Amino acid sequence: MASETETGQITGTKDKDYDIIWFVEQCLSNVLRLEMYSKDAERDGDTELAEFFRRAQGESRKGAEQGKEMLRKRLVG
C-alpha cells in the first residue's frame, strides 16, 4: 500500500508536511460542514444544538489556523 511506504519520493512532499496539509484541509472542511449543521439546527429551533455546532466550528477554525501557522514555519525553514 502506497500510504504505508510513501515518504515523499512519489508526491515530492514529506509525510509530515503532507500530514499538516491534510489536517488543515480537514479542519476547514469541518468548518464548512458545521455551518450547515448549525443552520439545520437553527431552522428546527434547536438553539442548544446550533450553539454546540458553532463551538465545534470555532475549534475546527482554530485548528486550521494553528496548522497553517505550523506549516508556514516549516516551509520557510
mmJSON file of the N, C-alpha and C atoms, coordinates in Angstrom:
{"data_MODEL":{"atom_site":{
"group_PDB":["ATOM","ATOM","ATOM","ATOM","ATOM","ATOM","ATOM","ATOM","ATOM","ATOM","ATOM","ATOM","ATOM","ATOM","ATOM","ATOM","ATOM","ATOM","ATOM","ATOM","ATOM","ATOM","ATOM","ATOM","ATOM","ATOM","ATOM","ATOM","ATOM","ATOM","ATOM","ATOM","ATOM","ATOM","ATOM","ATOM","ATOM","ATOM","ATOM","ATOM","ATOM","ATOM","ATOM","ATOM","ATOM","ATOM","ATOM","ATOM","ATOM","ATOM","ATOM","ATOM","ATOM","ATOM","ATOM","ATOM","ATOM","ATOM","ATOM","ATOM","ATOM","ATOM","ATOM","ATOM","ATOM","ATOM","ATOM","ATOM","ATOM","ATOM","ATOM","ATOM","ATOM","ATOM","ATOM","ATOM","ATOM","ATOM","ATOM","ATOM","ATOM","ATOM","ATOM","ATOM","ATOM","ATOM","ATOM","ATOM","ATOM","ATOM","ATOM","ATOM","ATOM","ATOM","ATOM","ATOM","ATOM","ATOM","ATOM","ATOM","ATOM","ATOM","ATOM","ATOM","ATOM","ATOM","ATOM","ATOM","ATOM","ATOM","ATOM","ATOM","ATOM","ATOM","ATOM","ATOM","ATOM","ATOM","ATOM","ATOM","ATOM","ATOM","ATOM","ATOM","ATOM","ATOM","ATOM","ATOM","ATOM","ATOM","ATOM","ATOM","ATOM","ATOM","ATOM","ATOM","ATOM","ATOM","ATOM","ATOM","ATOM","ATOM","ATOM","ATOM","ATOM","ATOM","ATOM","ATOM","ATOM","ATOM","ATOM","ATOM","ATOM","ATOM","ATOM","ATOM","ATOM","ATOM","ATOM","ATOM","ATOM","ATOM","ATOM","ATOM","ATOM","ATOM","ATOM","ATOM","ATOM","ATOM","ATOM","ATOM","ATOM","ATOM","ATOM","ATOM","ATOM","ATOM","ATOM","ATOM","ATOM","ATOM","ATOM","ATOM","ATOM","ATOM","ATOM","ATOM","ATOM","ATOM","ATOM","ATOM","ATOM","ATOM","ATOM","ATOM","ATOM","ATOM","ATOM","ATOM","ATOM","ATOM","ATOM","ATOM","ATOM","ATOM","ATOM","ATOM","ATOM","ATOM","ATOM","ATOM","ATOM","ATOM","ATOM","ATOM","ATOM","ATOM","ATOM","ATOM","ATOM","ATOM","ATOM","ATOM","ATOM","ATOM","ATOM","ATOM","ATOM","ATOM","ATOM"],
"id":[1,2,3,4,5,6,7,8,9,10,11,12,13,14,15,16,17,18,19,20,21,22,23,24,25,26,27,28,29,30,31,32,33,34,35,36,37,38,39,40,41,42,43,44,45,46,47,48,49,50,51,52,53,54,55,56,57,58,59,60,61,62,63,64,65,66,67,68,69,70,71,72,73,74,75,76,77,78,79,80,81,82,83,84,85,86,87,88,89,90,91,92,93,94,95,96,97,98,99,100,101,102,103,104,105,106,107,108,109,110,111,112,113,114,115,116,117,118,119,120,121,122,123,124,125,126,127,128,129,130,131,132,133,134,135,136,137,138,139,140,141,142,143,144,145,146,147,148,149,150,151,152,153,154,155,156,157,158,159,160,161,162,163,164,165,166,167,168,169,170,171,172,173,174,175,176,177,178,179,180,181,182,183,184,185,186,187,188,189,190,191,192,193,194,195,196,197,198,199,200,201,202,203,204,205,206,207,208,209,210,211,212,213,214,215,216,217,218,219,220,221,222,223,224,225,226,227,228,229,230,231],
"type_symbol":["N","C","C","N","C","C","N","C","C","N","C","C","N","C","C","N","C","C","N","C","C","N","C","C","N","C","C","N","C","C","N","C","C","N","C","C","N","C","C","N","C","C","N","C","C","N","C","C","N","C","C","N","C","C","N","C","C","N","C","C","N","C","C","N","C","C","N","C","C","N","C","C","N","C","C","N","C","C","N","C","C","N","C","C","N","C","C","N","C","C","N","C","C","N","C","C","N","C","C","N","C","C","N","C","C","N","C","C","N","C","C","N","C","C","N","C","C","N","C","C","N","C","C","N","C","C","N","C","C","N","C","C","N","C","C","N","C","C","N","C","C","N","C","C","N","C","C","N","C","C","N","C","C","N","C","C","N","C","C","N","C","C","N","C","C","N","C","C","N","C","C","N","C","C","N","C","C","N","C","C","N","C","C","N","C","C","N","C","C","N","C","C","N","C","C","N","C","C","N","C","C","N","C","C","N","C","C","N","C","C","N","C","C","N","C","C","N","C","C","N","C","C","N","C","C","N","C","C","N","C","C"],
"label_atom_id":["N","CA","C","N","CA","C","N","CA","C","N","CA","C","N","CA","C","N","CA","C","N","CA","C","N","CA","C","N","CA","C","N","CA","C","N","CA","C","N","CA","C","N","CA","C","N","CA","C","N","CA","C","N","CA","C","N","CA","C","N","CA","C","N","CA","C","N","CA","C","N","CA","C","N","CA","C","N","CA","C","N","CA","C","N","CA","C","N","CA","C","N","CA","C","N","CA","C","N","CA","C","N","CA","C","N","CA","C","N","CA","C","N","CA","C","N","CA","C","N","CA","C","N","CA","C","N","CA","C","N","CA","C","N","CA","C","N","CA","C","N","CA","C","N","CA","C","N","CA","C","N","CA","C","N","CA","C","N","CA","C","N","CA","C","N","CA","C","N","CA","C","N","CA","C","N","CA","C","N","CA","C","N","CA","C","N","CA","C","N","CA","C","N","CA","C","N","CA","C","N","CA","C","N","CA","C","N","CA","C","N","CA","C","N","CA","C","N","CA","C","N","CA","C","N","CA","C","N","CA","C","N","CA","C","N","CA","C","N","CA","C","N","CA","C","N","CA","C","N","CA","C","N","CA","C","N","CA","C","N","CA","C","N","CA","C","N","CA","C"],
"label_alt_id":[null,null,null,null,null,null,null,null,null,null,null,null,null,null,null,null,null,null,null,null,null,null,null,null,null,null,null,null,null,null,null,null,null,null,null,null,null,null,null,null,null,null,null,null,null,null,null,null,null,null,null,null,null,null,null,null,null,null,null,null,null,null,null,null,null,null,null,null,null,null,null,null,null,null,null,null,null,null,null,null,null,null,null,null,null,null,null,null,null,null,null,null,null,null,null,null,null,null,null,null,null,null,null,null,null,null,null,null,null,null,null,null,null,null,null,null,null,null,null,null,null,null,null,null,null,null,null,null,null,null,null,null,null,null,null,null,null,null,null,null,null,null,null,null,null,null,null,null,null,null,null,null,null,null,null,null,null,null,null,null,null,null,null,null,null,null,null,null,null,null,null,null,null,null,null,null,null,null,null,null,null,null,null,null,null,null,null,null,null,null,null,null,null,null,null,null,null,null,null,null,null,null,null,null,null,null,null,null,null,null,null,null,null,null,null,null,null,null,null,null,null,null,null,null,null,null,null,null,null,null,null],
"label_comp_id":["MET","MET","MET","ALA","ALA","ALA","SER","SER","SER","GLU","GLU","GLU","THR","THR","THR","GLU","GLU","GLU","THR","THR","THR","GLY","GLY","GLY","GLN","GLN","GLN","ILE","ILE","ILE","THR","THR","THR","GLY","GLY","GLY","THR","THR","THR","LYS","LYS","LYS","ASP","ASP","ASP","LYS","LYS","LYS","ASP","ASP","ASP","TYR","TYR","TYR","ASP","ASP","ASP","ILE","ILE","ILE","ILE","ILE","ILE","TRP","TRP","TRP","PHE","PHE","PHE","VAL","VAL","VAL","GLU","GLU","GLU","GLN","GLN","GLN","CYS","CYS","CYS","LEU","LEU","LEU","SER","SER","SER","ASN","ASN","ASN","VAL","VAL","VAL","LEU","LEU","LEU","ARG","ARG","ARG","LEU","LEU","LEU","GLU","GLU","GLU","MET","MET","MET","TYR","TYR","TYR","SER","SER","SER","LYS","LYS","LYS","ASP","ASP","ASP","ALA","ALA","ALA","GLU","GLU","GLU","ARG","ARG","ARG","ASP","ASP","ASP","GLY","GLY","GLY","ASP","ASP","ASP","THR","THR","THR","GLU","GLU","GLU","LEU","LEU","LEU","ALA","ALA","ALA","GLU","GLU","GLU","PHE","PHE","PHE","PHE","PHE","PHE","ARG","ARG","ARG","ARG","ARG","ARG","ALA","ALA","ALA","GLN","GLN","GLN","GLY","GLY","GLY","GLU","GLU","GLU","SER","SER","SER","ARG","ARG","ARG","LYS","LYS","LYS","GLY","GLY","GLY","ALA","ALA","ALA","GLU","GLU","GLU","GLN","GLN","GLN","GLY","GLY","GLY","LYS","LYS","LYS","GLU","GLU","GLU","MET","MET","MET","LEU","LEU","LEU","ARG","ARG","ARG","LYS","LYS","LYS","ARG","ARG","ARG","LEU","LEU","LEU","VAL","VAL","VAL","GLY","GLY","GLY"],
"label_asym_id":["A","A","A","A","A","A","A","A","A","A","A","A","A","A","A","A","A","A","A","A","A","A","A","A","A","A","A","A","A","A","A","A","A","A","A","A","A","A","A","A","A","A","A","A","A","A","A","A","A","A","A","A","A","A","A","A","A","A","A","A","A","A","A","A","A","A","A","A","A","A","A","A","A","A","A","A","A","A","A","A","A","A","A","A","A","A","A","A","A","A","A","A","A","A","A","A","A","A","A","A","A","A","A","A","A","A","A","A","A","A","A","A","A","A","A","A","A","A","A","A","A","A","A","A","A","A","A","A","A","A","A","A","A","A","A","A","A","A","A","A","A","A","A","A","A","A","A","A","A","A","A","A","A","A","A","A","A","A","A","A","A","A","A","A","A","A","A","A","A","A","A","A","A","A","A","A","A","A","A","A","A","A","A","A","A","A","A","A","A","A","A","A","A","A","A","A","A","A","A","A","A","A","A","A","A","A","A","A","A","A","A","A","A","A","A","A","A","A","A","A","A","A","A","A","A","A","A","A","A","A","A"],
"label_entity_id":["1","1","1","1","1","1","1","1","1","1","1","1","1","1","1","1","1","1","1","1","1","1","1","1","1","1","1","1","1","1","1","1","1","1","1","1","1","1","1","1","1","1","1","1","1","1","1","1","1","1","1","1","1","1","1","1","1","1","1","1","1","1","1","1","1","1","1","1","1","1","1","1","1","1","1","1","1","1","1","1","1","1","1","1","1","1","1","1","1","1","1","1","1","1","1","1","1","1","1","1","1","1","1","1","1","1","1","1","1","1","1","1","1","1","1","1","1","1","1","1","1","1","1","1","1","1","1","1","1","1","1","1","1","1","1","1","1","1","1","1","1","1","1","1","1","1","1","1","1","1","1","1","1","1","1","1","1","1","1","1","1","1","1","1","1","1","1","1","1","1","1","1","1","1","1","1","1","1","1","1","1","1","1","1","1","1","1","1","1","1","1","1","1","1","1","1","1","1","1","1","1","1","1","1","1","1","1","1","1","1","1","1","1","1","1","1","1","1","1","1","1","1","1","1","1","1","1","1","1","1","1"],
"label_seq_id":[1,1,1,2,2,2,3,3,3,4,4,4,5,5,5,6,6,6,7,7,7,8,8,8,9,9,9,10,10,10,11,11,11,12,12,12,13,13,13,14,14,14,15,15,15,16,16,16,17,17,17,18,18,18,19,19,19,20,20,20,21,21,21,22,22,22,23,23,23,24,24,24,25,25,25,26,26,26,27,27,27,28,28,28,29,29,29,30,30,30,31,31,31,32,32,32,33,33,33,34,34,34,35,35,35,36,36,36,37,37,37,38,38,38,39,39,39,40,40,40,41,41,41,42,42,42,43,43,43,44,44,44,45,45,45,46,46,46,47,47,47,48,48,48,49,49,49,50,50,50,51,51,51,52,52,52,53,53,53,54,54,54,55,55,55,56,56,56,57,57,57,58,58,58,59,59,59,60,60,60,61,61,61,62,62,62,63,63,63,64,64,64,65,65,65,66,66,66,67,67,67,68,68,68,69,69,69,70,70,70,71,71,71,72,72,72,73,73,73,74,74,74,75,75,75,76,76,76,77,77,77],
"pdbx_PDB_ins_code":[null,null,null,null,null,null,null,null,null,null,null,null,null,null,null,null,null,null,null,null,null,null,null,null,null,null,null,null,null,null,null,null,null,null,null,null,null,null,null,null,null,null,null,null,null,null,null,null,null,null,null,null,null,null,null,null,null,null,null,null,null,null,null,null,null,null,null,null,null,null,null,null,null,null,null,null,null,null,null,null,null,null,null,null,null,null,null,null,null,null,null,null,null,null,null,null,null,null,null,null,null,null,null,null,null,null,null,null,null,null,null,null,null,null,null,null,null,null,null,null,null,null,null,null,null,null,null,null,null,null,null,null,null,null,null,null,null,null,null,null,null,null,null,null,null,null,null,null,null,null,null,null,null,null,null,null,null,null,null,null,null,null,null,null,null,null,null,null,null,null,null,null,null,null,null,null,null,null,null,null,null,null,null,null,null,null,null,null,null,null,null,null,null,null,null,null,null,null,null,null,null,null,null,null,null,null,null,null,null,null,null,null,null,null,null,null,null,null,null,null,null,null,null,null,null,null,null,null,null,null,null],
"Cartn_x":[0.851,0.0,0.893,0.655,1.497,1.524,0.411,0.363,1.264,1.575,2.438,3.911,4.261,5.665,6.029,5.069,5.334,6.001,7.186,7.886,8.324,7.626,7.915,8.52,8.964,9.564,8.544,7.324,6.292,5.637,5.222,4.488,5.386,6.623,7.503,7.252,6.402,6.076,6.33,7.155,7.424,6.128,6.066,4.856,4.4,5.328,4.924,4.343,4.855,4.285,2.917,2.835,1.551,0.524,0.939,0.025,-0.53,0.309,-0.17,-1.155,-0.804,-1.694,-3.037,-3.026,-4.253,-5.069,-4.395,-5.061,-5.775,-5.08,-5.678,-6.898,-6.77,-7.883,-9.082,-8.852,-9.949,-10.603,-9.798,-10.363,-11.247,-10.755,-11.535,-12.801,-12.698,-13.873,-14.908,-14.431,-15.335,-16.015,-15.275,-15.869,-17.053,-16.871,-17.956,-19.127,-18.834,-19.886,-20.66,-19.937,-20.592,-21.457,-21.14,-22.01,-23.387,-23.378,-24.628,-25.375,-24.653,-25.296,-25.935,-25.227,-25.783,-27.021,-26.999,-28.175,-29.356,-29.086,-30.146,-30.783,-29.948,-30.454,-31.258,-30.741,-31.466,-32.818,-32.841,-34.077,-35.132,-34.659,-35.577,-35.821,-35.257,-35.474,-34.667,-33.631,-32.809,-31.551,-31.696,-30.567,-29.425,-29.741,-28.682,-27.77,-28.373,-27.586,-26.846,-27.492,-26.839,-25.608,-25.714,-24.573,-23.468,-23.85,-22.868,-22.064,-22.772,-22.086,-21.228,-21.675,-20.884,-19.592,-19.691,-18.478,-17.508,-18.043,-17.203,-16.585,-17.356,-16.856,-15.691,-15.82,-14.735,-13.471,-13.624,-12.46,-11.796,-12.615,-12.055,-11.331,-11.903,-11.265,-9.923,-9.921,-8.687,-7.64,-8.05,-7.12,-6.529,-7.361,-6.876,-5.842,-6.109,-5.165,-3.845,-3.921,-2.705,-1.921,-2.621,-1.956,-1.307,-1.992,-1.418,-0.163,-0.196,0.987,2.153,1.882,2.93,3.505,2.656,3.103,3.939,3.47,4.199,5.624,5.763,7.094,7.992,7.439,8.237,8.618,7.789,8.109,9.1,9.144,10.096,11.498,11.566,12.86,13.501],
"Cartn_y":[-1.18,0.0,1.239,2.159,3.342,4.214,4.341,5.226,4.747,3.452,2.927,3.144,3.308,3.413,4.757,5.577,6.866,7.806,8.274,9.227,10.445,10.731,11.917,11.637,10.403,10.101,10.223,9.845,9.874,11.248,11.779,13.049,14.272,14.11,15.264,16.049,15.535,16.191,15.213,15.622,14.757,14.424,13.224,12.78,13.78,14.265,15.158,16.455,16.968,18.173,17.867,16.747,16.309,16.158,15.597,15.389,16.711,17.734,19.049,19.616,19.484,19.969,19.261,17.952,17.171,17.637,17.848,18.276,19.614,20.562,21.875,21.728,20.94,20.739,20.141,19.177,18.54,19.52,20.34,21.346,22.322,22.797,23.745,23.093,21.834,21.103,20.998,20.75,20.683,22.022,23.124,24.451,24.629,24.249,24.367,23.45,22.229,21.252,21.68,22.159,22.562,23.803,24.629,25.763,25.245,24.244,23.648,22.998,22.293,21.626,22.639,23.732,24.728,25.388,25.629,26.207,25.233,23.944,22.934,22.975,23.047,23.083,24.361,25.492,26.754,26.709,26.138,26.039,25.228,24.241,23.431,24.025,25.21,25.873,25.302,24.525,23.911,24.755,25.801,26.717,26.05,25.134,24.441,23.674,22.949,22.18,23.11,24.189,25.155,25.747,26.091,26.634,25.593,24.361,23.271,23.183,23.204,23.141,24.387,25.537,26.765,26.693,26.146,25.988,25.016,23.92,22.941,23.582,24.407,25.114,26.024,26.713,27.574,26.794,25.621,24.781,24.285,23.926,23.49,24.643,25.829,27.012,27.278,27.143,27.347,26.303,25.065,24.012,24.303,24.796,25.14,26.251,27.274,28.391,27.929,27.08,26.558,25.701,24.881,24.049,24.882,25.929,26.803,27.496,27.935,28.585,27.599,26.39,25.38,25.071,24.925,24.649,25.808,27.033,28.218,28.236,27.976,27.953,26.89,25.728,24.612,24.764,25.39,25.537,26.673,27.652,28.745,28.266,27.41,26.972,25.874],
"Cartn_z":[0.0,0.0,0.0,-0.905,-1.072,0.176,0.875,2.031,3.162,3.203,4.253,3.933,2.666,2.298,1.697,1.339,0.713,1.715,1.386,2.251,1.459,0.374,-0.406,-1.759,-2.01,-3.305,-4.435,-4.186,-5.227,-5.295,-4.161,-4.155,-4.157,-3.714,-3.581,-2.31,-1.443,-0.177,0.956,1.913,3.058,3.775,4.335,5.017,6.078,6.895,7.984,7.444,6.336,5.739,5.13,4.447,3.886,4.998,6.13,7.253,7.765,7.843,8.279,7.251,5.97,4.916,5.004,5.186,5.302,6.512,7.641,8.863,8.653,8.037,7.775,6.872,5.826,4.9,5.622,6.484,7.218,8.183,8.85,9.755,8.987,7.84,7.047,6.491,6.119,5.66,6.78,7.999,9.151,9.395,9.228,9.416,8.473,7.221,6.243,6.582,6.927,7.248,8.494,9.5,10.743,10.559,9.569,9.241,8.812,7.975,7.507,8.677,9.533,10.662,11.607,11.885,12.804,12.197,10.896,10.242,10.262,10.093,10.191,11.579,12.609,13.98,14.227,13.734,13.898,13.195,12.008,11.243,12.01,12.786,13.586,14.976,15.237,16.518,17.665,17.379,18.425,18.636,19.444,19.658,20.418,21.314,22.06,21.103,20.173,19.217,18.254,17.834,16.948,17.621,18.88,19.631,19.762,20.0,20.08,18.783,17.64,16.35,16.11,16.561,16.404,17.224,18.425,19.244,18.571,18.069,17.365,16.123,15.445,14.262,14.645,15.763,16.242,16.529,17.114,17.41,16.124,15.148,13.866,13.174,13.253,12.661,13.359,14.682,15.447,15.057,14.899,14.482,13.112,12.194,10.857,10.931,11.729,11.86,12.474,13.482,14.107,13.119,12.355,11.357,10.27,9.814,8.786,9.299,10.555,11.127,11.22,11.664,11.768,10.386,9.4,8.052,7.513,7.752,7.298,7.872,9.158,9.802,9.191,8.935,8.443,6.987,6.184,4.763,4.526,5.417,5.29,5.663,6.681,7.198,6.474],
"occupancy":[1.0,1.0,1.0,1.0,1.0,1.0,1.0,1.0,1.0,1.0,1.0,1.0,1.0,1.0,1.0,1.0,1.0,1.0,1.0,1.0,1.0,1.0,1.0,1.0,1.0,1.0,1.0,1.0,1.0,1.0,1.0,1.0,1.0,1.0,1.0,1.0,1.0,1.0,1.0,1.0,1.0,1.0,1.0,1.0,1.0,1.0,1.0,1.0,1.0,1.0,1.0,1.0,1.0,1.0,1.0,1.0,1.0,1.0,1.0,1.0,1.0,1.0,1.0,1.0,1.0,1.0,1.0,1.0,1.0,1.0,1.0,1.0,1.0,1.0,1.0,1.0,1.0,1.0,1.0,1.0,1.0,1.0,1.0,1.0,1.0,1.0,1.0,1.0,1.0,1.0,1.0,1.0,1.0,1.0,1.0,1.0,1.0,1.0,1.0,1.0,1.0,1.0,1.0,1.0,1.0,1.0,1.0,1.0,1.0,1.0,1.0,1.0,1.0,1.0,1.0,1.0,1.0,1.0,1.0,1.0,1.0,1.0,1.0,1.0,1.0,1.0,1.0,1.0,1.0,1.0,1.0,1.0,1.0,1.0,1.0,1.0,1.0,1.0,1.0,1.0,1.0,1.0,1.0,1.0,1.0,1.0,1.0,1.0,1.0,1.0,1.0,1.0,1.0,1.0,1.0,1.0,1.0,1.0,1.0,1.0,1.0,1.0,1.0,1.0,1.0,1.0,1.0,1.0,1.0,1.0,1.0,1.0,1.0,1.0,1.0,1.0,1.0,1.0,1.0,1.0,1.0,1.0,1.0,1.0,1.0,1.0,1.0,1.0,1.0,1.0,1.0,1.0,1.0,1.0,1.0,1.0,1.0,1.0,1.0,1.0,1.0,1.0,1.0,1.0,1.0,1.0,1.0,1.0,1.0,1.0,1.0,1.0,1.0,1.0,1.0,1.0,1.0,1.0,1.0,1.0,1.0,1.0,1.0,1.0,1.0,1.0,1.0,1.0,1.0,1.0,1.0],
"B_iso_or_equiv":[0.0,0.0,0.0,0.0,0.0,0.0,0.0,0.0,0.0,0.0,0.0,0.0,0.0,0.0,0.0,0.0,0.0,0.0,0.0,0.0,0.0,0.0,0.0,0.0,0.0,0.0,0.0,0.0,0.0,0.0,0.0,0.0,0.0,0.0,0.0,0.0,0.0,0.0,0.0,0.0,0.0,0.0,0.0,0.0,0.0,0.0,0.0,0.0,0.0,0.0,0.0,0.0,0.0,0.0,0.0,0.0,0.0,0.0,0.0,0.0,0.0,0.0,0.0,0.0,0.0,0.0,0.0,0.0,0.0,0.0,0.0,0.0,0.0,0.0,0.0,0.0,0.0,0.0,0.0,0.0,0.0,0.0,0.0,0.0,0.0,0.0,0.0,0.0,0.0,0.0,0.0,0.0,0.0,0.0,0.0,0.0,0.0,0.0,0.0,0.0,0.0,0.0,0.0,0.0,0.0,0.0,0.0,0.0,0.0,0.0,0.0,0.0,0.0,0.0,0.0,0.0,0.0,0.0,0.0,0.0,0.0,0.0,0.0,0.0,0.0,0.0,0.0,0.0,0.0,0.0,0.0,0.0,0.0,0.0,0.0,0.0,0.0,0.0,0.0,0.0,0.0,0.0,0.0,0.0,0.0,0.0,0.0,0.0,0.0,0.0,0.0,0.0,0.0,0.0,0.0,0.0,0.0,0.0,0.0,0.0,0.0,0.0,0.0,0.0,0.0,0.0,0.0,0.0,0.0,0.0,0.0,0.0,0.0,0.0,0.0,0.0,0.0,0.0,0.0,0.0,0.0,0.0,0.0,0.0,0.0,0.0,0.0,0.0,0.0,0.0,0.0,0.0,0.0,0.0,0.0,0.0,0.0,0.0,0.0,0.0,0.0,0.0,0.0,0.0,0.0,0.0,0.0,0.0,0.0,0.0,0.0,0.0,0.0,0.0,0.0,0.0,0.0,0.0,0.0,0.0,0.0,0.0,0.0,0.0,0.0,0.0,0.0,0.0,0.0,0.0,0.0],
"pdbx_formal_charge":[null,null,null,null,null,null,null,null,null,null,null,null,null,null,null,null,null,null,null,null,null,null,null,null,null,null,null,null,null,null,null,null,null,null,null,null,null,null,null,null,null,null,null,null,null,null,null,null,null,null,null,null,null,null,null,null,null,null,null,null,null,null,null,null,null,null,null,null,null,null,null,null,null,null,null,null,null,null,null,null,null,null,null,null,null,null,null,null,null,null,null,null,null,null,null,null,null,null,null,null,null,null,null,null,null,null,null,null,null,null,null,null,null,null,null,null,null,null,null,null,null,null,null,null,null,null,null,null,null,null,null,null,null,null,null,null,null,null,null,null,null,null,null,null,null,null,null,null,null,null,null,null,null,null,null,null,null,null,null,null,null,null,null,null,null,null,null,null,null,null,null,null,null,null,null,null,null,null,null,null,null,null,null,null,null,null,null,null,null,null,null,null,null,null,null,null,null,null,null,null,null,null,null,null,null,null,null,null,null,null,null,null,null,null,null,null,null,null,null,null,null,null,null,null,null,null,null,null,null,null,null],
"auth_seq_id":[1,1,1,2,2,2,3,3,3,4,4,4,5,5,5,6,6,6,7,7,7,8,8,8,9,9,9,10,10,10,11,11,11,12,12,12,13,13,13,14,14,14,15,15,15,16,16,16,17,17,17,18,18,18,19,19,19,20,20,20,21,21,21,22,22,22,23,23,23,24,24,24,25,25,25,26,26,26,27,27,27,28,28,28,29,29,29,30,30,30,31,31,31,32,32,32,33,33,33,34,34,34,35,35,35,36,36,36,37,37,37,38,38,38,39,39,39,40,40,40,41,41,41,42,42,42,43,43,43,44,44,44,45,45,45,46,46,46,47,47,47,48,48,48,49,49,49,50,50,50,51,51,51,52,52,52,53,53,53,54,54,54,55,55,55,56,56,56,57,57,57,58,58,58,59,59,59,60,60,60,61,61,61,62,62,62,63,63,63,64,64,64,65,65,65,66,66,66,67,67,67,68,68,68,69,69,69,70,70,70,71,71,71,72,72,72,73,73,73,74,74,74,75,75,75,76,76,76,77,77,77],
"auth_comp_id":["MET","MET","MET","ALA","ALA","ALA","SER","SER","SER","GLU","GLU","GLU","THR","THR","THR","GLU","GLU","GLU","THR","THR","THR","GLY","GLY","GLY","GLN","GLN","GLN","ILE","ILE","ILE","THR","THR","THR","GLY","GLY","GLY","THR","THR","THR","LYS","LYS","LYS","ASP","ASP","ASP","LYS","LYS","LYS","ASP","ASP","ASP","TYR","TYR","TYR","ASP","ASP","ASP","ILE","ILE","ILE","ILE","ILE","ILE","TRP","TRP","TRP","PHE","PHE","PHE","VAL","VAL","VAL","GLU","GLU","GLU","GLN","GLN","GLN","CYS","CYS","CYS","LEU","LEU","LEU","SER","SER","SER","ASN","ASN","ASN","VAL","VAL","VAL","LEU","LEU","LEU","ARG","ARG","ARG","LEU","LEU","LEU","GLU","GLU","GLU","MET","MET","MET","TYR","TYR","TYR","SER","SER","SER","LYS","LYS","LYS","ASP","ASP","ASP","ALA","ALA","ALA","GLU","GLU","GLU","ARG","ARG","ARG","ASP","ASP","ASP","GLY","GLY","GLY","ASP","ASP","ASP","THR","THR","THR","GLU","GLU","GLU","LEU","LEU","LEU","ALA","ALA","ALA","GLU","GLU","GLU","PHE","PHE","PHE","PHE","PHE","PHE","ARG","ARG","ARG","ARG","ARG","ARG","ALA","ALA","ALA","GLN","GLN","GLN","GLY","GLY","GLY","GLU","GLU","GLU","SER","SER","SER","ARG","ARG","ARG","LYS","LYS","LYS","GLY","GLY","GLY","ALA","ALA","ALA","GLU","GLU","GLU","GLN","GLN","GLN","GLY","GLY","GLY","LYS","LYS","LYS","GLU","GLU","GLU","MET","MET","MET","LEU","LEU","LEU","ARG","ARG","ARG","LYS","LYS","LYS","ARG","ARG","ARG","LEU","LEU","LEU","VAL","VAL","VAL","GLY","GLY","GLY"],
"auth_asym_id":["A","A","A","A","A","A","A","A","A","A","A","A","A","A","A","A","A","A","A","A","A","A","A","A","A","A","A","A","A","A","A","A","A","A","A","A","A","A","A","A","A","A","A","A","A","A","A","A","A","A","A","A","A","A","A","A","A","A","A","A","A","A","A","A","A","A","A","A","A","A","A","A","A","A","A","A","A","A","A","A","A","A","A","A","A","A","A","A","A","A","A","A","A","A","A","A","A","A","A","A","A","A","A","A","A","A","A","A","A","A","A","A","A","A","A","A","A","A","A","A","A","A","A","A","A","A","A","A","A","A","A","A","A","A","A","A","A","A","A","A","A","A","A","A","A","A","A","A","A","A","A","A","A","A","A","A","A","A","A","A","A","A","A","A","A","A","A","A","A","A","A","A","A","A","A","A","A","A","A","A","A","A","A","A","A","A","A","A","A","A","A","A","A","A","A","A","A","A","A","A","A","A","A","A","A","A","A","A","A","A","A","A","A","A","A","A","A","A","A","A","A","A","A","A","A","A","A","A","A","A","A"],
"auth_atom_id":["N","CA","C","N","CA","C","N","CA","C","N","CA","C","N","CA","C","N","CA","C","N","CA","C","N","CA","C","N","CA","C","N","CA","C","N","CA","C","N","CA","C","N","CA","C","N","CA","C","N","CA","C","N","CA","C","N","CA","C","N","CA","C","N","CA","C","N","CA","C","N","CA","C","N","CA","C","N","CA","C","N","CA","C","N","CA","C","N","CA","C","N","CA","C","N","CA","C","N","CA","C","N","CA","C","N","CA","C","N","CA","C","N","CA","C","N","CA","C","N","CA","C","N","CA","C","N","CA","C","N","CA","C","N","CA","C","N","CA","C","N","CA","C","N","CA","C","N","CA","C","N","CA","C","N","CA","C","N","CA","C","N","CA","C","N","CA","C","N","CA","C","N","CA","C","N","CA","C","N","CA","C","N","CA","C","N","CA","C","N","CA","C","N","CA","C","N","CA","C","N","CA","C","N","CA","C","N","CA","C","N","CA","C","N","CA","C","N","CA","C","N","CA","C","N","CA","C","N","CA","C","N","CA","C","N","CA","C","N","CA","C","N","CA","C","N","CA","C","N","CA","C","N","CA","C","N","CA","C","N","CA","C","N","CA","C","N","CA","C"],
"pdbx_PDB_model_num":[1,1,1,1,1,1,1,1,1,1,1,1,1,1,1,1,1,1,1,1,1,1,1,1,1,1,1,1,1,1,1,1,1,1,1,1,1,1,1,1,1,1,1,1,1,1,1,1,1,1,1,1,1,1,1,1,1,1,1,1,1,1,1,1,1,1,1,1,1,1,1,1,1,1,1,1,1,1,1,1,1,1,1,1,1,1,1,1,1,1,1,1,1,1,1,1,1,1,1,1,1,1,1,1,1,1,1,1,1,1,1,1,1,1,1,1,1,1,1,1,1,1,1,1,1,1,1,1,1,1,1,1,1,1,1,1,1,1,1,1,1,1,1,1,1,1,1,1,1,1,1,1,1,1,1,1,1,1,1,1,1,1,1,1,1,1,1,1,1,1,1,1,1,1,1,1,1,1,1,1,1,1,1,1,1,1,1,1,1,1,1,1,1,1,1,1,1,1,1,1,1,1,1,1,1,1,1,1,1,1,1,1,1,1,1,1,1,1,1,1,1,1,1,1,1,1,1,1,1,1,1]
}}}
